[in-house]
């Protein structure tokens, strides 16, 4: 596995901030939380806590994935936001560029997933002991010249690497995926997966919050 080389720290400016939570745009290549070893201490949480010491991670994005992340400010909001995610009351939508021309305009991938322990962090489909996993997809744009498709992905469940495995199993791996894309890994210099939209009700005020962050690809 290659050495961890996080992007240069140019400062993280929250897209939204109040007394109880933060919304940030995580750059690709940056861990959400510290990894094992001092060389993996640099992460989104450590960077944002320089400015907001009370910030706590609520959910994660893969290191290679960019886009919207929610952080709680304080333990009580962390508990409330975690419950929203656990109860599937957060609308999450991603955009990806996948290999090949996707025939279906929309559809679902429902395949149970579990860690491929000898090959971790890889995940695998396992119909015996895998955890239920559901992804909805919608075709956005076909590129016949490069033979790729831009898609919107909505994870109904939140398993590790769910979107990456499901698209690979569909026969359309995400470009730049170093674990599941095979030859399609080399078609991009990063994983072309971005957390584009987040929507939920503010746990304290009930206000409907919607955030959009256009993909950088």
C-alpha positions in Angstrom: 0.0 0.0 0.0 1.4 3.4 -0.9 2.4 5.9 1.7 -0.2 8.4 3.0 0.3 11.7 1.3 -2.5 14.1 2.3 -3.2 17.2 0.3 -1.5 20.4 1.4 -3.3 22.1 4.3 -4.7 25.3 2.9 -7.3 25.7 5.6 -10.8 24.3 5.8 -13.5 26.9 5.5 -16.9 25.5 6.7 -19.8 25.8 4.2 -22.1 26.2 7.2 -21.5 26.8 10.9 -23.6 27.5 13.9 -23.2 26.9 17.7 -24.0 23.2 17.3 -22.7 21.8 14.0 -20.4 22.3 11.0 -20.6 21.3 7.3 -17.3 21.0 5.5 -16.1 20.0 2.1 -13.5 17.2 2.5 -10.8 17.2 -0.1 -9.9 13.9 -1.8 -6.8 12.2 -0.3 -7.5 13.3 3.2 -8.5 10.9 6.0 -11.7 11.7 7.8 -10.2 10.6 11.2 -6.7 9.7 12.2 -5.3 6.4 10.9 -3.0 4.0 12.6 0.5 5.5 13.2 1.9 9.0 13.6 2.2 9.3 9.8 -1.6 9.2 9.5 -2.4 11.8 12.2 -3.2 14.5 9.7 -6.9 14.3 8.9 -10.0 16.4 8.5 -10.9 16.3 12.2 -7.4 17.4 13.3 -7.4 20.2 10.8 -10.9 21.5 11.6 -10.3 21.3 15.4 -7.6 23.9 15.1 -10.4 26.4 14.5 -13.3 24.5 16.2 -11.8 22.5 19.2 -15.3 21.1 20.0 -15.8 19.5 16.5 -16.6 15.8 16.6 -17.0 13.5 13.5 -20.5 12.2 13.0 -19.9 10.1 9.8 -17.0 9.4 7.5 -16.0 9.5 3.9 -13.3 7.2 2.4 -9.9 8.9 2.1 -10.2 9.0 -1.7 -13.7 10.5 -1.7 -14.3 14.2 -1.6 -17.4 16.2 -0.5 -19.8 17.0 2.3 -19.2 16.0 5.9 -21.2 16.9 9.0 -19.4 17.5 12.3 -21.1 18.0 15.6 -20.0 20.7 18.1 -20.1 19.0 21.5 -21.3 15.6 22.8 -25.0 16.3 22.9 -25.2 17.3 19.2 -23.0 14.4 18.3 -25.5 12.1 19.9 -28.5 13.7 18.1 -26.8 13.8 14.7 -25.6 10.2 15.1 -29.2 9.2 15.7 -30.3 10.9 12.5 -27.8 8.9 10.5 -28.6 5.7 12.3 -32.3 6.2 11.7 -31.6 7.0 8.0 -33.1 10.5 8.3 -30.2 12.1 6.3 -30.6 12.3 2.5 -27.1 11.7 1.0 -26.4 11.9 -2.7 -23.1 11.4 -4.5 -21.9 11.9 -8.0 -19.5 9.5 -9.7 -18.0 8.8 -13.1 -18.0 5.1 -13.9 -16.4 2.9 -16.5 -18.6 1.9 -19.5 -21.9 3.2 -20.9 -24.6 2.5 -18.3 -27.7 1.2 -20.2 -30.3 1.7 -17.4 -31.5 5.2 -16.7 -32.0 4.3 -13.1 -32.1 1.3 -10.8 -31.0 -0.3 -7.6 -28.1 -2.5 -6.4 -29.0 -4.6 -3.4 -26.1 -6.8 -2.4 -25.0 -7.8 1.1 -21.5 -6.6 2.1 -18.8 -7.7 4.6 -15.2 -7.0 5.1 -12.9 -9.2 3.1 -10.7 -9.7 6.2 -7.5 -11.2 4.7 -7.6 -8.4 2.1 -8.8 -5.5 4.3 -9.8 -2.7 3.8 -11.5 -4.4 0.8 -15.1 -5.3 1.2 -16.9 -8.2 -0.6 -20.4 -9.5 -1.4 -21.4 -12.3 0.9 -24.9 -13.7 0.7 -24.5 -15.8 3.8 -23.2 -13.3 6.4 -23.0 -10.0 4.6 -25.0 -7.0 5.9 -27.9 -5.7 3.8 -26.8 -2.9 1.5 -28.9 -0.9 -0.9 -27.8 1.7 -3.4 -30.0 3.6 -5.8 -28.5 5.0 -9.0 -29.6 7.5 -11.7 -27.8 8.1 -15.0 -26.9 11.7 -15.5 -24.8 11.8 -18.7 -23.3 9.3 -21.2 -19.9 10.0 -22.7 -19.6 7.7 -25.8 -16.2 9.1 -26.8 -14.5 8.1 -23.5 -17.0 5.3 -22.8 -17.8 6.5 -19.3 -21.0 7.5 -17.5 -21.7 10.2 -15.0 -24.2 8.9 -12.3 -25.9 10.1 -9.2 -25.7 7.6 -6.3 -28.0 7.4 -3.3 -26.9 5.0 -0.5 -29.9 3.9 1.4 -27.6 2.0 3.8 -24.1 3.2 4.8 -21.7 0.2 4.6 -18.0 0.7 4.1 -17.1 1.1 0.4 -20.7 0.4 -0.5 -20.9 2.7 -3.5 -17.6 1.5 -4.8 -18.4 -2.2 -4.5 -21.9 -1.9 -5.8 -20.9 -0.1 -9.0 -18.1 -2.6 -9.5 -20.5 -5.5 -9.1 -22.8 -3.8 -11.6 -20.0 -4.0 -14.1 -19.3 -0.2 -14.0 -16.5 0.5 -11.5 -15.8 4.1 -10.4 -12.9 5.5 -12.3 -9.7 5.9 -10.2 -10.7 3.2 -7.7 -7.6 1.5 -6.5 -9.4 -1.4 -4.9 -12.3 -2.4 -7.2 -11.8 -0.8 -10.6 -9.2 -3.0 -12.2 -8.0 -1.4 -15.4 -10.4 1.5 -14.9 -8.3 2.7 -12.0 -5.9 4.3 -14.5 -8.6 6.3 -16.3 -8.5 9.0 -13.6 -5.8 10.4 -11.2 -8.2 10.2 -8.2 -11.3 8.3 -7.2 -14.2 10.1 -9.1 -16.6 9.9 -6.3 -17.9 13.0 -4.5 -20.5 13.6 -1.7 -22.6 16.2 -3.5 -25.8 16.7 -1.5 -26.8 16.5 2.2 -30.2 17.2 3.6 -31.6 16.8 7.1 -33.6 18.6 9.8 -31.6 20.5 12.4 -32.0 18.3 15.5 -32.6 21.3 17.8 -34.5 23.8 15.7 -36.2 21.5 13.2 -35.1 23.7 10.3 -34.7 21.9 7.0 -31.0 22.1 6.0 -29.9 21.4 2.5 -26.3 21.6 1.3 -24.9 21.3 -2.2 -21.3 21.0 -3.2 -20.5 20.7 -6.9 -18.0 18.0 -7.8 -14.4 19.1 -8.7 -14.5 16.7 -11.8 
